[in-house]
Amino acid sequence: MKWTVSIRKKVLKNIVKLLKNVRNGLKILIKEIEISGPTRGNWPNYSPLPGGRHHCHLKKGRPTYIAVWDVTDKEIKLVEVSYVGTHEKAPY
């Protein structure tokens, strides 16, 4: 069964402001989460965070762009992307 990935409204508004390669990386990340689940050890600087959260880098360098996602329900396989942006403003 596939995972369902939702994106917060605030993240959706900010996606258009991101660099093209960061947007493409986010699309690939979301597809991988849908197919294989929220644990993405194959992504750069991936790490699980407390409370069912996960993060990884979408673009290294300066500035570094990251994505943060939360597992909201393991039984029905629901994940929510809660932040995409620069490392400095990350909510963790």
Long-range contacts (C-beta under 8 A, 24 or more apart in sequence): 1-77, 2-34, 2-35, 2-77, 3-33, 3-34, 3-35, 3-37, 3-38, 3-77, 3-78, 3-79, 4-34, 4-76, 4-77, 4-78, 4-79, 5-30, 5-33, 5-34, 5-69, 5-79, 5-80, 5-81, 6-78, 6-79, 6-80, 6-81, 7-80, 7-81, 8-80, 8-81, 8-82, 11-81, 11-82, 11-83, 11-84, 14-84, 14-85, 15-84, 18-65, 18-84, 18-85, 19-59, 19-65, 21-59, 22-58, 22-59, 22-65, 22-84, 25-58, 25-59, 25-65, 26-58, 26-67, 26-81, 26-84, 29-56, 29-58, 29-67, 30-81, 33-69, 33-79, 37-77, 38-69, 38-71, 38-79, 49-92, 53-82, 53-92, 55-90, 55-92, 57-87, 58-84, 63-87, 63-88, 66-90, 68-92
